[in-house]
Amino acid sequence: MTQRRPTGITRRKLLLAGAAVPLCAVLSRPAAAAEFTYKLATGQDPTHPVNVRAKEAADRIKEATGGRLEINLFPANQLGSDTDLLTQVRNGSVEFFNLSSLILATLVPAAGIVNLGFLFPNYDAIWRAMDGELGAYIRVQIAKTPIMTVSKPWDNGFRHITSSGREIRTPEDLKGFKLRVPAAPNLTSLFLALGAGPAPINFNEVYSALQTKVVDGQENPLPIIATARLYEVQKTCSLTGHVWDNYWILGNKRAFQKLPQDVQAIVTREFDRSAEDERADIAKLSQSLRADLSAKGMQFLEVDRSIFRQALAKTSFYADWKTKFGEEAWVQLEKAAGKLG
């Protein structure tokens, strides 16, 4: 027998009903409503490790608090752009937000100190710094605003240079090389110092700019190079790792302080656990993506990062940024990264 659809329920109504649901899986509510229902917004695709691990943290928090705190995840900028969301978490309309240090630096300049050129040789050095004094210093500066960090930093990866023509192996190869950069002052000044021609271009225009040779290359972490299909218009990827970036899980201070202390402790504990998991995910993804991109025809070039740092140290780059960040911040940075300039 053919079943009839209930009267008054159309496909359009069903789709509209579904449209109100966050992209992530719906969190099941307990019989009694949660005492606190908060939002966590991110800018990443739902399948990105940030969202996978954040969803796991939210589920564990709900279970560990006996349903008292429910955190609903809104990925892919559903609630607004990164700059919009930074405003929303400051005023409390969004309680939690995942944001890159590069963008957070527009509100808290000290957050961007980790995004300078050729600071860290590897992840061991990074996590010693970010889970140690440098990370603690940055968190104190963030807490001087209406927002705070609620966990240890998450990983956004190292940025690398791609090219469709010239192979970038040494600092000299960057002379006159025109490459796309985001509108981030530290990246622009880095490539200017090395003699390149940085061109700030909106990300949605990067592919066409590379395809039409408006620029010779660009720089991004491997996941972006892969998902944006830049390998179709770029032949080589130089593993410069010139800038590393992290994510912070940020919270509105008033909203966080409304939570009972035992709930606050659970939130931090579970986001810390997911931070460790996400770091491992990004490390594995970087390796697998290199193999995937190689299979698609992209050639990877190993470079000596130390000679890039030496070349940069001969310019005014580090001295200029030391002046901007101040002596206190610079002392913390050099403790972690060694003498700069």
Steps between C-alpha positions, in 0.01 A plus 500: 500500500628846415543718808371854484697796633313658793273781391658846508862379508681581176857436386560875516381514864724210590800667339427827674473321831836338437660831407476620858717213624876563541721328242634269769298216640220612729576457869222304664335680788435334831147480630570810709631807319865587555573757769740673258474486119800661328616539142843416358568659160783411262604600150614157385322244283300246707746222409806697617672352808412817693130422473530125540692541826289794622185291454658219701589747776144635505359149530736412784422827681128433479545149639745599774276783621193279506340711228539827689705655218412446136734649239362514146757514221458736203779440244583661163426859609128425531464778757713755313849574374800470729499873567124494564539210741783670684257784573228254600719315749611832646140608562386155612252415224732206419659336804790310337693557178795338325735757342843516336771707669547688173150642531489525878803732471264771369354516853792372708827589321705270727314198359674555166851476641506127416427579135834665421731345244715190559462486877468131581695210348244232585191410701696398809625858528155640430314307766771561761448871436122505465433271797766688697591860572433651157150353482431611858612854418268516197207365701546773760489766226182348353340499847540880519209521255138379544612157374724224632656174388331188631759241397855450380559607137395286205701460176445686172823376340804635319468713187694408184570674167370365168601607150405433139839598358802595707610241756545655845796331668696790653424855616652630175228321304242729660650815349231657284272199548141620505282297733157528648473555874199565725463849640723426800773758573750246633484295178524807278801634689665157504500465122589863440803452724607200289466697177180340374190680375213410735156575355201494739215328312168369634507125536206446264711658223820302562439219251425735210792728593734202479338366185531833316853566635398815687730353766773237470410311814332501839554368854270293722489185715468174306131443588412830329718421198315169466140608563531808275647279223795734461707205377316543169670835439823456700785262418720507810465538874804617694483373857607831649278479808561874514215577740316280749153581623279373779133510592368614836169386647376832633223557750297799609622564855159582647343190350784276617494642852125432524579130489552324835867443572475125456344551156774749407761239590326240283485740203872572521590135554303376200609778263861434607452133417359587158785745441746213533293285266470778243876561507559134418239517223670796331841333520364186333305702245811691396674171418206345317432817302858512381454155351161592352633819341804318362265253334322795340825622344628754752875482563622562855829679556691459826669823608745601771283721718801620700639696204166678460507599867861620463406708197206648688721581800719717275202725430311727740207255517551369855610839634190667356267244656683516832420870511133430426458218753712652776783374717291283733342300217830471314677354802236226516531434127880470504482263796307267273643570154858602579674825414331684214674763287 
